[in-house]
């Protein structure tokens, strides 16, 4: 819909696609990333997501990181490349008007696996 526009772009940022639950030193979920309701992120969790999103926006289309490494390391925050000091879009990533194969960028995880994992997480958490 917006492919021909030069003043607007929509770009998928897949940083959360293959993210795993952060674990603490005892291999249990690190609750410091979550709010008191255990569902929403805490300030620390939102900071991690914001850094991953920012980094994803700087990565060229087709080379975007599809996971988030939960650490408390600010050095993983990237700065814009001096040669390309802008947010990456299909056009400036070298795809121009060519068709990007969207099947390659689709998640390899079926939608039902997310539902099963969420239900299993609730059950395990209840125990």
N, C-alpha and C positions, 0 to 999 in steps of 0.2 A: 504494500500500500504506500509506503514512504520511500521506496527504493530510488525513485528519480529525484527526490528532494535533495537540495544541496544545503539547506538550512535546518534540517531535522533528521534524526536517525533513531531507530529503535534497535537496541543490541541486547541479546540475552547475555546475562552475567552468570555463568554456571558455578560460581565458587562454592555453592552449598550442595551441589548435586551428589557428591560422594563423600560428604563429611561424616565422620564417625563421632559418637559421643565421647567427649573428653573424659579421661580417667585420671584419678589421683594416684599417689604413690602406692596405694594398696589395691590398685586395679578396680576400684569402684568408681561410679560416676562422680566426677568432680563437681560438686554442687555449688562451688563458688562462681560457676558460669551461669547459674540459674537463679531466678527470683524465688521468693518464699513459696509460691504456688507450684514450683517444680516444673512448670510448663514454659513460662516466658523466660527470656534471658535477663540476667542481672546487668549491672553497669559494665562489669568485666566482659560478659558474653556479648553485649551490644558493641563494645569496643573492638572485640575480635572480629565480629561480623562487618563492622565498618571498615576495618583495615583490609579484610579480604575483598570486600566490594570495591574499594578504592584501587587495590592492586589489579583486580579483574578489569576495571575500566581502562587501565593503562595498557593491558596486554592486547596484542592484535587478535582479531577474530580468527578462529581456528587454532589459536595457541593459548587459550585461556585456561587457567588452573581450575579444575573441577572439584576441589576439596578445600577445606579450611584446616590448617594446622593450629589447633588450640594451644597456644603458648602465651606467656605474658612477656613477649619479646617485641619491643617496639622497633627493633632494627629490621624486622621483616617488612615494614612499611616502605614502599618504593616511591621514588621520585620520578617525575616525568623524564623521559629520554631527551637530551638536548637536541637531537636530530629530529625527533617527533614529539614536540611538547604539547600534545593534545590527547583527548580521549579517543580510543580506538573505535572505529566503525568499520563496516564491511568495505566501504569505499576507500578509506585511507589505509586499510589493511591489505590492499592489493586485489580485492575481489572485483572492484569496479562494478560493471553491470552484469558480470557473469553470474550464473546461478550457483550458489553455495548448496551443496548437497545436505539438506536438512536432516536426512536420515542418519548421517554420520554424527550429527550433533545431538540427536535425541538420546534420552537416558536409556541405558541398557537395563535398568531396573524396572520391572513391570509395576504398574500402579498398585496392584493388589499386594505386592510385597511390602510396600510402605504401610498399608493398613494392617497387615498381619503383624509387622514389627511393632507398630504403635500399640496394638492390643496386647501383644506379648509383654511389652514394656510396662504397661499398666498392671498386668497380672503379676509380673515379677516384683514390681514396686509395691503392690498390695501385700505380697507375702512378706 
